[in-house]
């Protein structure tokens, strides 16, 4: 069964172009190291919540948009090996491809796909 890394972050609306450029560079690295797909989605209809919400989860401030992303892998073993190689890749170094958002508010996790249609 396939495996997915999911991420949620808040990005300044002024940094959309920088985020897309950052994302494209990361996608190239992940795909070279075994990812089958890399998807980044710019929040368009992300409602405020009363108890919890995507905006609350990443502590989005006024002028920031929630970004929802995922990286698909053939399986967890491919993901573990791919991430290890990607983290060693010089194109992923902070000075080569700095994050255009606050990484302290990035939420991420790995997920086993249990249903896909």
Backbone bond lengths (Angstrom), bond angles and torsions (degrees), N, CA, C in turn:
res aa  C-N    CA-C-N  psi(-1)  N-CA   C-N-CA  omega(-1)  CA-C   N-CA-C  phi
1 X - - - 1.466 - - 1.526 108.41 -
2 X 1.309 117.26 146.68 1.461 121.44 -176.93 1.529 111.89 -73.41
3 X 1.308 115.18 171.50 1.455 122.59 -175.32 1.525 108.28 -135.30
4 X 1.335 116.98 144.69 1.456 122.12 -176.94 1.521 110.33 -133.56
5 X 1.319 116.08 134.71 1.459 121.86 168.53 1.516 106.67 -98.13
6 X 1.332 117.40 126.27 1.452 122.06 179.69 1.513 110.62 -112.51
7 X 1.331 116.26 142.57 1.454 121.48 -179.18 1.523 111.02 -139.23
8 X 1.328 114.61 148.87 1.452 122.90 176.56 1.522 106.46 -136.68
9 X 1.325 117.05 133.14 1.468 119.86 177.26 1.524 109.22 -150.28
10 X 1.329 115.19 167.62 1.461 122.08 176.35 1.525 107.39 -109.39
11 X 1.333 116.08 130.15 1.462 121.13 -178.85 1.525 108.46 -126.27
12 X 1.321 115.97 135.22 1.456 120.29 176.09 1.527 109.05 -58.77
13 X 1.330 115.47 135.77 1.461 119.26 179.01 1.532 110.89 -59.01
14 X 1.323 117.32 -28.67 1.469 121.65 177.76 1.525 112.22 -70.20
15 X 1.331 117.53 -16.73 1.468 121.86 -177.35 1.526 113.17 -102.89
16 X 1.331 117.62 16.18 1.465 119.57 -177.19 1.534 111.40 -57.91
17 X 1.313 118.00 -48.54 1.463 120.11 -178.89 1.524 111.31 -62.87
18 X 1.324 116.95 -40.87 1.466 120.74 178.35 1.523 110.25 -64.96
19 X 1.342 116.64 -37.62 1.462 119.73 178.51 1.523 110.72 -64.85
20 X 1.323 116.87 -44.68 1.466 120.57 -179.76 1.534 110.11 -61.98
21 X 1.310 118.03 -41.60 1.465 120.72 177.77 1.527 110.89 -63.87
22 X 1.325 116.66 -43.43 1.468 122.23 176.95 1.526 109.95 -59.71
23 X 1.304 115.65 -45.79 1.461 122.22 -178.86 1.522 112.04 -61.95
24 X 1.317 117.11 -43.79 1.469 120.64 179.26 1.523 111.41 -62.45
25 X 1.325 116.35 -40.63 1.463 120.32 179.17 1.529 110.43 -65.52
26 X 1.334 117.31 -42.17 1.460 120.47 178.99 1.527 110.92 -66.72
27 X 1.315 116.91 -40.34 1.464 120.91 -179.24 1.525 110.88 -60.07
28 X 1.317 116.44 -41.36 1.466 120.37 178.92 1.529 110.45 -59.13
29 X 1.326 116.16 -44.20 1.466 120.54 -179.38 1.524 110.54 -65.84
30 X 1.337 116.88 -48.94 1.471 120.09 -178.48 1.527 111.54 -60.47
31 X 1.322 117.20 -42.09 1.463 119.61 -179.25 1.524 111.51 -68.10
32 X 1.318 117.48 -35.59 1.468 119.96 175.72 1.521 111.45 -64.53
33 X 1.338 116.29 -25.00 1.458 120.57 -177.32 1.533 112.71 -106.06
34 X 1.340 116.97 21.93 1.452 120.65 168.73 1.508 118.67 112.15
35 X 1.323 119.40 -7.53 1.463 120.11 177.92 1.525 109.57 -66.63
36 X 1.322 116.27 143.55 1.463 120.53 178.52 1.525 112.14 -93.60
37 X 1.326 116.72 -20.89 1.469 121.18 178.70 1.522 109.34 -160.38
38 X 1.323 115.22 147.03 1.463 122.12 173.60 1.519 105.83 -133.12
39 X 1.339 116.65 123.52 1.464 121.42 -175.72 1.522 109.16 -129.40
40 X 1.336 116.43 129.61 1.459 122.20 174.50 1.520 107.72 -124.04
41 X 1.322 116.16 131.84 1.466 122.04 -175.98 1.526 110.11 -123.19
42 X 1.325 116.01 124.43 1.463 122.67 179.76 1.529 108.11 -85.33
43 X 1.326 117.01 124.00 1.467 121.52 -177.51 1.517 112.97 -55.55
44 X 1.318 115.71 129.92 1.454 122.18 -178.53 1.526 111.11 -123.56
45 X 1.324 116.21 -33.04 1.464 121.88 -178.28 1.526 107.39 -141.55
46 X 1.327 116.37 72.51 1.459 122.68 -176.24 1.526 106.94 -112.52
47 X 1.337 117.13 100.05 1.468 119.62 -173.97 1.528 113.57 -71.86
48 X 1.328 114.35 152.96 1.456 120.69 171.34 1.520 107.86 -72.05
49 X 1.310 116.83 150.44 1.455 120.71 178.42 1.515 111.04 -117.26
50 X 1.309 116.03 164.94 1.459 120.95 176.64 1.519 110.92 -96.41
51 X 1.319 117.14 -37.18 1.462 121.53 -178.73 1.523 110.21 -106.79
52 X 1.338 115.86 -44.06 1.464 121.19 178.13 1.525 108.66 -153.96
53 X 1.291 115.59 159.77 1.466 121.26 178.31 1.516 108.16 -168.16
54 X 1.322 115.71 168.70 1.463 119.85 175.20 1.524 110.20 -62.95
55 X 1.327 117.04 -41.26 1.466 120.34 179.59 1.524 110.77 -61.88
56 X 1.332 116.39 -43.61 1.472 119.46 179.07 1.522 111.00 -65.05
57 X 1.320 116.76 -37.90 1.466 120.97 -176.77 1.524 112.03 -60.31
58 X 1.330 116.49 -36.78 1.469 120.13 -178.85 1.532 112.01 -104.59
59 X 1.336 116.01 8.09 1.466 121.87 179.66 1.527 111.10 53.14
60 X 1.340 115.13 46.83 1.461 120.34 179.74 1.529 110.09 -62.27
61 X 1.315 115.99 130.97 1.458 123.08 178.42 1.530 109.22 -95.87
62 X 1.314 117.30 164.16 1.467 118.75 174.40 1.531 109.64 -54.24
63 X 1.315 115.88 137.29 1.458 120.70 -179.08 1.520 113.76 87.90
64 X 1.342 116.62 2.58 1.459 120.82 176.59 1.523 109.79 -112.38
65 X 1.322 115.54 150.40 1.459 123.14 178.50 1.518 108.52 -117.67
66 X 1.331 116.05 143.69 1.459 120.73 176.03 1.519 108.47 -79.71
67 X 1.337 115.79 133.70 1.456 122.32 176.53 1.526 107.89 -114.74
68 X 1.312 116.00 130.93 1.467 123.89 -179.90 1.517 106.74 -114.00
69 X 1.330 116.17 125.20 1.467 120.45 -173.88 1.516 110.80 -136.20
70 X 1.336 114.94 155.10 1.447 118.68 171.62 1.519 110.75 -151.10
71 X 1.338 113.29 152.74 1.461 121.94 176.28 1.519 106.05 -122.82
72 X 1.317 117.14 123.77 1.472 121.76 -179.36 1.521 109.49 -98.44
73 X 1.317 114.87 141.29 1.469 123.08 -179.51 1.525 109.22 -131.11
74 X 1.318 118.30 156.72 1.468 119.80 178.15 1.529 112.71 -62.04
75 X 1.324 117.38 -35.63 1.468 122.16 179.59 1.528 108.20 -167.00
76 X 1.321 117.30 175.20 1.462 121.22 -176.68 1.527 111.89 -65.28
77 X 1.325 117.41 -36.86 1.467 119.51 178.99 1.529 110.50 -62.22
78 X 1.330 117.17 -42.72 1.464 120.86 177.87 1.523 110.24 -64.62
79 X 1.320 116.78 -38.59 1.469 121.33 177.90 1.519 110.96 -63.45
80 X 1.329 116.58 -48.47 1.464 119.67 -178.78 1.527 110.96 -60.38
81 X 1.316 116.91 -44.26 1.471 120.86 179.24 1.529 110.29 -67.94
82 X 1.326 117.22 -42.48 1.462 121.47 -179.36 1.516 112.49 -63.70
83 X 1.322 117.09 -44.19 1.472 120.71 178.55 1.521 110.14 -62.38
84 X 1.329 116.69 -43.71 1.466 120.13 -179.62 1.532 110.18 -59.03
85 X 1.329 116.71 -45.55 1.470 120.44 179.19 1.529 111.23 -66.91
86 X 1.324 116.42 -40.65 1.467 120.23 -179.77 1.528 111.00 -63.03
87 X 1.307 117.79 -40.24 1.464 120.82 -178.55 1.531 111.63 -68.57
88 X 1.325 117.20 -22.66 1.467 121.20 176.36 1.528 112.02 -88.37
89 X 1.319 117.09 -13.67 1.458 121.99 -177.16 1.531 109.45 -70.18
90 X 1.326 119.00 126.16 1.466 121.18 -177.67 1.529 113.73 -61.03
91 X 1.326 118.14 -22.05 1.471 120.30 178.15 1.520 112.38 -69.92
92 X 1.334 116.69 -14.98 1.465 120.87 179.49 1.528 112.43 -93.40
93 X 1.315 117.86 -4.95 1.462 121.37 -179.64 1.528 110.07 -61.79
94 X 1.331 117.61 141.90 1.467 120.84 -178.63 1.525 114.31 -54.22
95 X 1.326 118.47 -34.28 1.463 119.33 179.26 1.528 111.87 -76.57
96 X 1.330 117.83 -23.58 1.466 121.52 178.96 1.523 111.84 -84.24
97 X 1.330 117.29 -34.39 1.463 121.94 -177.35 1.533 108.94 -147.08
98 X 1.343 116.90 72.85 1.468 119.59 -176.87 1.527 112.32 -64.17
99 X 1.335 115.54 144.51 1.458 120.51 178.24 1.533 109.50 -71.48
100 X 1.329 118.12 126.62 1.465 120.41 179.49 1.537 111.53 -88.72
101 X 1.327 115.87 36.89 1.460 122.30 178.60 1.522 107.91 -158.45
102 X 1.323 115.86 169.86 1.464 121.49 -179.40 1.526 109.65 -80.18
103 X 1.322 116.29 104.17 1.461 121.25 -178.43 1.515 114.00 -63.50
104 X 1.330 118.22 -18.75 1.468 121.11 178.28 1.525 111.29 -69.06
105 X 1.334 116.39 -20.42 1.473 120.27 179.76 1.522 112.15 -103.86
106 X 1.312 117.20 10.70 1.469 122.71 175.71 1.525 108.51 -76.49
107 X 1.311 116.41 130.13 1.463 122.00 175.69 1.523 106.57 -111.56
108 X 1.324 117.35 133.27 1.460 119.42 -178.10 1.521 110.21 -149.35
109 X 1.309 115.41 161.82 1.453 121.47 175.97 1.514 110.09 -170.78
110 X 1.321 115.14 161.63 1.456 121.85 177.20 1.519 109.92 -103.95
111 X 1.323 116.47 141.37 1.462 121.58 -173.17 1.522 111.95 -136.75
112 X 1.306 115.96 132.65 1.459 122.41 172.04 1.522 107.20 -80.26
113 X 1.310 117.58 128.24 1.456 121.09 177.83 1.525 108.54 -73.69
114 X 1.328 116.38 123.83 1.464 120.66 -179.94 1.521 112.43 -110.18
115 X 1.351 117.40 -13.03 1.457 121.85 176.07 1.506 108.21 -157.52
116 X 1.321 116.20 134.78 1.452 122.14 174.99 1.521 106.43 -147.96
117 X 1.351 116.01 132.74 1.457 117.79 179.66 1.512 110.70 -126.11
